[in-house]
Every structure is written in structure tokens, then in C-alpha cells.
Amino acid sequence: MSLLIPLYVHPAEDPAAWNRLITRAARTYAVVLNPANGPGHAPDPAFAAAAGALRAAGARPLGYIDTDYGTRDPAEIAEDLRRHREWYAADGCFLDRVTSAADGLPACRRLVRSVRRLGASTVVLNPGVHPAPGYARLADLTVTFEGHWSTYVSAFSRPSWTVRQPPGRLCHLVYGVPEPLVPLAVRTARERGAAVCGPVTGEPPNPWSRLTPALAGEER
């Protein structure tokens, strides 16, 4: 099982979490860098140092980019990617709030092609739900669940098309997981066809400010 790590806390605010992440970088699928709901307006030296240390440890840093469900200007998305790559040497991008309906598929396909041309070697889509068939073929990884543990255990449903997808192309991001149940969350994602996951104990408004206990390896 690989771990996708969105750690949305500044390295100066929680250096211990970033240090733990760097020392366990080999267990990650990728790490999402999010200095300011995107790359921000100027380079952040603390994030640049963290990104460099992550790369040196074998992790893939991805730049966070909000697509606002297809309403953002593609030129703004391209500029976000340029900054992520120039300032933090991001290997690719985590495209958040991606559309999931069938009529949004052509625009999402154009977006993925565009960021590939701009140098994104790894592209992650996050609709946060199971999108229409076809989305998962566009990117390297698609997040088909983002939500609370209580929803994950009580209301998760898996459409038939996901069974035909390689598990390594699907990811579940689950927050609000009681710490003793983190190993169960990892096993559950695997059983539901997602070989990449990111279970965290944090709660809204920013559950991703905490590092996942799964990095410690208890679920093995």
C-alpha cells in the first residue's frame, strides 16, 4: 500500500511532522505541497527546503492546484503549475476539486494534456467521488473518495467500472479516522480496490494538517 500525503501545514508550524515525513518518504506515493491554496505569489523558502529534502529522500512532490470544478481559467492553472515547478521543483500536480460528471470529461482531458505539456510527469485528479467512467484513464491517479471515516464505513459504494481499473490508479483519502483504526482504514481501501490511500485522524476545517499515523507502519 502506498500513501498519498496531503500535508497542509507550514513546515515552520509543525517541523516535527515534516521531519517524520521526510524520514519515511519511501512509503509515499507522493506528497502534495500546498503553500497557499496553491503555490502562492512568491517562493516560500521553508516549503522549498522541505520539497528538496523530500526529493532527496525519494518522494515525489506534487503541487496543489485548485480547478474549482472546471471554472478556473486554464491560464491560471498553467501559471500555478509553472510556479510549483520553478519554485519547488514539483514533479507534477494534484488537481483538486475536479469535475466528475460525464459532460466535464472533455475539458478535463484537455486540462490533463495541457499540464503534461507543461512538464507534469505525475498528475493526480481529485473529484473526491467516483467520477463518470473515463476520468481514471486520464491521469496517473484518481481520488475516488475524499470524506469522513463515518461516511466511508457506512455509505461507500463502488461502481462496477472501478473493478476493471488497476488498483494503483485509484486512491481513497479518509479523514476523521480514530487512530487505533488507521490500519483498518488502509486495509479497507485495499479491499475496495484502491492501492493508494491517505487516512488521517484530523477533522475539518483542515483535516490534512496532521500527518497520517499510517506512515509509522502499524498497518503492516
C-alpha contacts under 8 A as a table, 3 or more apart, distances in Angstrom:
res1	aa1	res2	aa2	distance
1	M	186	V	7.61
1	M	190	R	7.44
1	M	195	A	5.43
1	M	196	V	5.93
1	M	197	C	7.53
2	S	27	R	6.10
2	S	28	T	5.43
2	S	29	Y	5.16
2	S	195	A	6.50
2	S	196	V	4.84
2	S	197	C	6.63
3	L	27	R	6.54
3	L	28	T	4.59
3	L	29	Y	5.22
3	L	30	A	7.17
3	L	196	V	5.49
3	L	197	C	5.14
3	L	198	G	5.47
3	L	215	L	7.78
4	L	28	T	5.98
4	L	29	Y	5.24
4	L	30	A	5.26
4	L	31	V	6.12
4	L	32	V	7.74
4	L	171	C	7.84
4	L	196	V	6.45
4	L	197	C	5.83
4	L	198	G	5.32
5	I	28	T	7.04
5	I	29	Y	7.80
5	I	30	A	6.30
5	I	31	V	4.68
5	I	32	V	6.04
5	I	198	G	6.16
5	I	211	L	7.70
5	I	212	T	7.69
6	P	31	V	5.92
6	P	32	V	4.66
6	P	33	L	7.04
6	P	34	N	8.00
6	P	198	G	7.98
6	P	208	W	6.04
7	L	31	V	7.38
7	L	32	V	6.60
7	L	33	L	7.11
7	L	34	N	7.71
7	L	208	W	5.40
7	L	209	S	5.62
7	L	210	R	6.65
7	L	211	L	6.37
8	Y	33	L	7.36
8	Y	34	N	6.00
8	Y	35	P	7.67
8	Y	206	N	7.63
8	Y	208	W	5.39
8	Y	209	S	4.80
8	Y	210	R	7.79
9	V	13	E	6.74
9	V	14	D	6.82
9	V	208	W	7.67
9	V	209	S	4.94
9	V	210	R	7.66
10	H	13	E	5.17
10	H	14	D	6.54
10	H	15	P	7.99
10	H	35	P	7.02
10	H	46	A	7.83
10	H	47	F	7.51
11	P	14	D	5.41
11	P	15	P	4.93
11	P	17	A	7.97
11	P	18	W	6.16
11	P	46	A	6.17
11	P	47	F	6.64
11	P	50	A	7.23
12	A	15	P	5.49
12	A	46	A	6.90
14	D	17	A	5.63
14	D	18	W	6.82
15	P	18	W	5.14
15	P	19	N	6.06
16	A	19	N	5.06
16	A	20	R	6.18
17	A	20	R	5.17
17	A	21	L	6.18
17	A	210	R	7.60
17	A	211	L	6.15
18	W	21	L	4.98
18	W	22	I	6.14
18	W	50	A	7.34
19	N	22	I	5.10
19	N	23	T	6.27
20	R	23	T	5.21
20	R	24	R	6.30
21	L	24	R	5.20
21	L	25	A	5.81
21	L	211	L	7.67
21	L	215	L	7.66
22	I	25	A	5.03
22	I	53	A	6.63
22	I	54	L	5.36
22	I	57	A	6.38
23	T	57	A	7.15
24	R	27	R	5.89
24	R	28	T	7.59
24	R	215	L	6.73
25	A	28	T	5.49
25	A	54	L	6.58
25	A	57	A	5.88
25	A	58	G	6.07
25	A	59	A	5.18
26	A	57	A	7.10
26	A	58	G	5.91
26	A	59	A	6.34
27	R	215	L	6.86
28	T	31	V	7.07
28	T	59	A	6.52
29	Y	59	A	7.34
29	Y	60	R	7.11
29	Y	196	V	7.20
30	A	59	A	5.96
30	A	60	R	4.63
30	A	61	P	5.87
30	A	62	L	6.72
31	V	59	A	6.93
31	V	60	R	6.06
31	V	61	P	4.90
31	V	62	L	5.95
32	V	61	P	5.90
32	V	62	L	4.75
32	V	63	G	5.85
32	V	64	Y	6.05
32	V	93	C	7.89
32	V	94	F	6.68
33	L	47	F	7.67
33	L	51	A	7.79
33	L	61	P	6.49
33	L	62	L	5.90
33	L	63	G	5.12
33	L	64	Y	5.81
34	N	37	N	5.69
34	N	38	G	5.34
34	N	39	P	6.42
34	N	63	G	6.55
34	N	64	Y	5.23
35	P	38	G	6.08
35	P	39	P	5.56
35	P	40	G	6.28
35	P	44	D	7.31
35	P	47	F	6.87
36	A	39	P	5.86
36	A	40	G	4.91
37	N	40	G	7.13
37	N	64	Y	7.07
37	N	65	I	7.39
37	N	66	D	7.41
38	G	63	G	7.09
38	G	64	Y	5.18
38	G	65	I	5.30
38	G	66	D	7.05
38	G	80	D	6.69
39	P	42	A	7.72
39	P	43	P	7.64
39	P	63	G	7.12
39	P	64	Y	7.22
39	P	65	I	7.92
39	P	80	D	6.13
39	P	83	R	6.21
39	P	84	H	5.61
40	G	43	P	7.25
43	P	48	A	7.46
43	P	87	W	5.67
43	P	88	Y	7.97
44	D	47	F	5.45
44	D	48	A	6.18
44	D	87	W	8.00
45	P	48	A	4.91
45	P	49	A	6.10
46	A	49	A	5.21
46	A	50	A	6.23
47	F	50	A	4.95
47	F	51	A	5.96
47	F	88	Y	7.25
48	A	51	A	5.13
48	A	52	G	6.18
48	A	87	W	6.71
48	A	88	Y	5.09
49	A	52	G	5.13
49	A	53	A	6.21
50	A	53	A	5.12
50	A	54	L	6.10
51	A	54	L	5.06
51	A	55	R	6.22
51	A	61	P	6.35
51	A	88	Y	6.05
51	A	89	A	7.57
51	A	90	A	7.79
52	G	55	R	5.20
52	G	56	A	6.17
52	G	88	Y	7.49
52	G	89	A	7.97
53	A	56	A	5.05
53	A	57	A	6.18
54	L	57	A	5.05
54	L	58	G	6.36
54	L	59	A	5.20
54	L	60	R	7.26
54	L	61	P	7.12
55	R	58	G	5.10
55	R	59	A	5.04
55	R	60	R	6.20
55	R	61	P	6.99
56	A	59	A	7.43
60	R	90	A	7.51
60	R	91	D	6.16
61	P	89	A	7.82
61	P	90	A	5.13
61	P	91	D	5.81
61	P	92	G	7.22
62	L	90	A	5.15
62	L	91	D	5.74
62	L	92	G	4.89
62	L	93	C	4.61
62	L	94	F	5.93
62	L	122	T	7.68
63	G	81	L	6.90
63	G	84	H	5.51
63	G	85	R	7.76
63	G	90	A	5.83
63	G	91	D	7.89
63	G	92	G	6.31
63	G	93	C	4.53
63	G	94	F	5.85
64	Y	93	C	5.95
64	Y	94	F	4.92
64	Y	95	L	6.42
64	Y	96	D	7.15
65	I	77	I	6.78
65	I	80	D	6.64
65	I	81	L	7.41
65	I	93	C	6.75
65	I	94	F	6.01
65	I	95	L	5.05
65	I	96	D	6.01
66	D	77	I	7.77
66	D	95	L	5.93
66	D	96	D	4.79
66	D	97	R	6.17
67	T	70	G	5.52
67	T	71	T	6.76
67	T	72	R	5.56
67	T	77	I	7.15
67	T	95	L	6.35
67	T	96	D	5.93
67	T	97	R	5.76
67	T	98	V	6.01
68	D	71	T	5.49
68	D	72	R	5.87
68	D	96	D	7.50
68	D	97	R	5.45
68	D	98	V	6.87
69	Y	72	R	7.70
69	Y	97	R	5.19
69	Y	98	V	4.80
69	Y	99	T	4.74
70	G	98	V	6.53
70	G	99	T	6.18
70	G	104	G	7.67
70	G	107	A	7.61
70	G	108	C	7.63
72	R	76	E	6.98
72	R	77	I	7.24
73	D	76	E	5.35
73	D	77	I	6.71
74	P	77	I	5.02
74	P	78	A	6.16
74	P	111	L	7.26
75	A	78	A	5.01
75	A	79	E	6.19
76	E	79	E	5.03
76	E	80	D	6.22
77	I	80	D	5.06
77	I	81	L	6.31
78	A	81	L	5.14
78	A	82	R	6.18
78	A	114	S	7.86
78	A	115	V	6.82
78	A	118	L	7.58
79	E	82	R	4.96
79	E	83	R	6.24
80	D	83	R	5.24
80	D	84	H	6.20
81	L	84	H	5.02
81	L	85	R	6.12
81	L	92	G	7.90
81	L	93	C	7.07
81	L	115	V	7.48
81	L	118	L	7.82
82	R	85	R	5.25
82	R	86	E	5.98
82	R	118	L	7.61
83	R	86	E	5.05
83	R	87	W	5.63
83	R	88	Y	7.68
84	H	87	W	5.48
84	H	88	Y	5.34
84	H	89	A	6.42
84	H	90	A	5.65
85	R	88	Y	5.52
85	R	89	A	4.21
85	R	90	A	4.66
85	R	91	D	7.12
85	R	92	G	7.77
86	E	89	A	5.63
86	E	90	A	7.87
90	A	93	C	7.32
91	D	119	G	7.93
91	D	120	A	5.97
91	D	121	S	5.89
91	D	122	T	6.31
92	G	119	G	7.28
92	G	120	A	3.99
92	G	121	S	5.28
92	G	122	T	4.56
92	G	123	V	5.69
93	C	120	A	6.46
93	C	122	T	6.52
93	C	123	V	5.25
93	C	124	V	6.33
94	F	123	V	6.21
94	F	124	V	4.77
94	F	125	L	6.21
94	F	126	N	7.27
95	L	98	V	6.58
95	L	123	V	7.40
95	L	124	V	5.99
95	L	125	L	5.04
95	L	126	N	6.00
96	D	125	L	6.44
96	D	126	N	4.87
96	D	127	P	6.80
97	R	126	N	5.85
97	R	127	P	5.32
97	R	128	G	7.27
98	V	108	C	7.77
98	V	125	L	6.48
98	V	126	N	5.62
98	V	127	P	4.49
98	V	128	G	8.00
99	T	104	G	5.98
99	T	105	L	7.72
99	T	108	C	7.53
99	T	127	P	5.82
99	T	131	P	7.72
100	S	104	G	6.75
100	S	105	L	7.54
100	S	127	P	5.75
100	S	129	V	7.36
100	S	130	H	7.25
100	S	131	P	4.18
100	S	132	A	5.91
100	S	135	Y	7.65
101	A	104	G	5.50
101	A	105	L	6.97
101	A	131	P	6.21
101	A	132	A	5.60
102	A	105	L	5.40
102	A	131	P	7.77
102	A	132	A	5.28
102	A	133	P	7.63
103	D	106	P	7.10
104	G	107	A	5.62
104	G	108	C	6.27
105	L	108	C	5.08
105	L	109	R	6.07
105	L	134	G	7.34
105	L	135	Y	6.59
106	P	109	R	5.04
106	P	110	R	6.35
107	A	110	R	5.10
107	A	111	L	6.21
108	C	111	L	4.93
108	C	112	V	6.20
108	C	135	Y	7.90
109	R	112	V	5.25
109	R	113	R	6.24
109	R	135	Y	7.98
109	R	138	L	6.33
110	R	113	R	5.14
110	R	114	S	6.10
111	L	114	S	5.02
111	L	115	V	6.34
112	V	115	V	5.31
112	V	116	R	6.15
112	V	123	V	7.39
112	V	138	L	6.87
112	V	139	A	7.07
113	R	116	R	5.10
113	R	117	R	6.28
114	S	117	R	5.18
114	S	118	L	6.40
115	V	118	L	4.90
115	V	119	G	6.51
115	V	120	A	5.63
116	R	119	G	5.26
116	R	120	A	4.77
116	R	121	S	6.43
116	R	123	V	7.89
117	R	120	A	7.22
120	A	123	V	6.52
122	T	139	A	7.73
122	T	140	D	6.16
123	V	139	A	5.35
123	V	140	D	5.50
123	V	141	L	6.75
124	V	139	A	5.94
124	V	140	D	5.99
124	V	141	L	4.78
124	V	142	T	5.67
124	V	143	V	7.50
125	L	139	A	6.58
125	L	141	L	6.39
125	L	142	T	4.74
125	L	143	V	6.18
126	N	129	V	7.96
126	N	142	T	5.91
126	N	143	V	4.76
126	N	144	T	7.11
127	P	130	H	7.34
127	P	131	P	6.74
127	P	142	T	7.67
127	P	143	V	6.41
127	P	144	T	6.62
127	P	145	F	7.93
128	G	143	V	5.63
128	G	144	T	5.22
128	G	145	F	4.69
128	G	146	E	4.55
128	G	147	G	7.59
129	V	143	V	7.14
129	V	144	T	4.47
129	V	145	F	4.72
129	V	146	E	6.69
130	H	143	V	7.89
130	H	144	T	4.50
130	H	145	F	6.69
130	H	158	R	7.74
130	H	159	P	7.54
131	P	135	Y	6.47
131	P	144	T	7.01
132	A	135	Y	6.46
133	P	136	A	7.08
133	P	161	W	6.60
134	G	137	R	5.51
134	G	138	L	7.08
135	Y	138	L	5.45
135	Y	139	A	7.49
135	Y	142	T	7.70
136	A	139	A	6.15
136	A	140	D	7.86
136	A	141	L	6.99
136	A	142	T	5.65
136	A	165	Q	7.91
136	A	169	R	7.12
136	A	170	L	7.63
137	R	140	D	7.75
139	A	142	T	6.71
140	D	169	R	5.99
141	L	168	G	7.34
141	L	169	R	4.43
141	L	170	L	5.56
141	L	171	C	6.84
142	T	169	R	6.20
142	T	170	L	5.10
142	T	171	C	6.01
143	V	146	E	7.03
143	V	170	L	5.94
143	V	171	C	4.55
143	V	172	H	5.66
143	V	173	L	7.06
144	T	170	L	6.62
144	T	171	C	6.14
144	T	172	H	6.02
145	F	171	C	7.15
145	F	172	H	4.80
145	F	173	L	5.97
145	F	174	V	7.44
146	E	172	H	6.17
146	E	173	L	4.67
146	E	174	V	5.69
146	E	175	Y	7.83
147	G	151	T	6.74
147	G	152	Y	6.93
147	G	173	L	6.74
147	G	174	V	5.28
147	G	175	Y	6.13
148	H	151	T	5.38
148	H	152	Y	6.28
148	H	174	V	5.63
148	H	175	Y	4.94
148	H	176	G	5.51
148	H	177	V	7.45
149	W	152	Y	4.83
149	W	153	V	6.21
149	W	174	V	5.77
149	W	175	Y	5.85
149	W	176	G	5.51
149	W	177	V	5.31
150	S	153	V	5.49
150	S	154	S	6.16
150	S	176	G	7.84
151	T	154	S	5.16
151	T	155	A	5.20
151	T	156	F	6.65
152	Y	155	A	5.95
152	Y	156	F	5.19
152	Y	174	V	7.31
153	V	156	F	6.46
158	R	162	T	6.96
158	R	192	R	7.51
159	P	162	T	5.94
159	P	163	V	7.76
160	S	163	V	5.66
160	S	164	R	7.70
161	W	164	R	5.69
161	W	165	Q	7.15
162	T	165	Q	5.14
162	T	193	G	7.47
163	V	166	P	7.95
163	V	193	G	7.00
165	Q	169	R	7.02
165	Q	170	L	7.77
166	P	169	R	5.69
166	P	170	L	7.46
166	P	193	G	7.94
167	P	170	L	5.50
167	P	190	R	7.88
167	P	193	G	5.13
167	P	194	A	4.77
167	P	195	A	4.85
167	P	196	V	7.64
168	G	171	C	7.76
168	G	194	A	6.54
168	G	195	A	4.88
168	G	196	V	6.31
169	R	194	A	7.38
169	R	195	A	7.45
169	R	196	V	7.72
170	L	193	G	7.27
170	L	194	A	4.78
170	L	195	A	6.48
170	L	196	V	6.33
171	C	189	A	7.85
171	C	194	A	5.12
171	C	195	A	6.57
171	C	196	V	4.59
171	C	197	C	5.04
171	C	198	G	7.79
172	H	189	A	6.44
172	H	194	A	6.52
172	H	196	V	6.73
172	H	197	C	4.74
172	H	198	G	6.42
172	H	199	P	7.99
173	L	197	C	5.63
173	L	198	G	4.68
173	L	199	P	5.90
174	V	177	V	6.99
174	V	185	A	7.89
174	V	197	C	7.80
174	V	198	G	6.19
174	V	199	P	4.72
174	V	200	V	6.35
175	Y	199	P	5.78
175	Y	200	V	4.79
175	Y	201	T	5.72
175	Y	202	G	5.88
175	Y	203	E	6.35
175	Y	207	P	6.14
175	Y	208	W	7.77
176	G	200	V	6.30
176	G	201	T	4.64
176	G	202	G	5.24
176	G	203	E	5.16
176	G	207	P	7.30
177	V	181	L	6.42
177	V	182	V	6.18
177	V	185	A	7.54
177	V	199	P	6.60
177	V	200	V	5.88
177	V	201	T	4.66
177	V	202	G	7.49
178	P	181	L	5.36
178	P	182	V	6.65
178	P	201	T	5.84
179	E	182	V	5.38
179	E	201	T	6.03
179	E	213	P	7.18
180	P	183	P	7.29
181	L	184	L	5.08
181	L	185	A	6.29
182	V	185	A	4.97
182	V	186	V	6.42
182	V	199	P	6.38
182	V	200	V	7.49
182	V	201	T	8.00
182	V	213	P	7.03
182	V	214	A	6.44
182	V	219	E	7.35
183	P	186	V	5.17
183	P	187	R	6.35
183	P	214	A	6.82
183	P	218	E	6.36
183	P	219	E	4.12
183	P	220	R	7.75
184	L	187	R	5.06
184	L	188	T	5.97
184	L	219	E	7.36
185	A	188	T	5.02
185	A	189	A	6.23
185	A	199	P	6.48
186	V	189	A	5.30
186	V	190	R	6.47
186	V	197	C	6.71
186	V	198	G	7.94
186	V	199	P	7.05
186	V	214	A	7.79
186	V	219	E	6.94
187	R	190	R	5.12
187	R	191	E	6.19
187	R	219	E	7.69
188	T	191	E	5.02
188	T	192	R	6.13
189	A	192	R	5.06
189	A	193	G	6.45
189	A	194	A	5.25
189	A	195	A	6.94
189	A	196	V	7.65
189	A	197	C	6.58
190	R	193	G	5.28
190	R	194	A	5.10
190	R	195	A	5.39
190	R	196	V	7.81
191	E	194	A	7.39
194	A	197	C	6.90
198	G	212	T	6.97
199	P	212	T	6.03
199	P	213	P	7.97
199	P	214	A	7.19
200	V	207	P	7.10
200	V	208	W	7.07
200	V	210	R	6.84
200	V	211	L	6.75
200	V	212	T	4.66
200	V	213	P	7.00
201	T	207	P	7.20
201	T	210	R	7.19
201	T	212	T	6.98
201	T	213	P	7.95
202	G	206	N	7.22
202	G	207	P	3.97
202	G	208	W	6.42
202	G	209	S	7.06
202	G	210	R	5.97
203	E	206	N	6.39
203	E	207	P	4.33
204	P	207	P	5.02
206	N	209	S	5.83
207	P	210	R	6.59
208	W	211	L	7.20
212	T	215	L	6.13
213	P	216	A	5.71
213	P	217	G	7.78
213	P	218	E	7.95
214	A	217	G	5.49
214	A	218	E	6.38
214	A	219	E	6.60
215	L	218	E	7.93
217	G	220	R	5.81
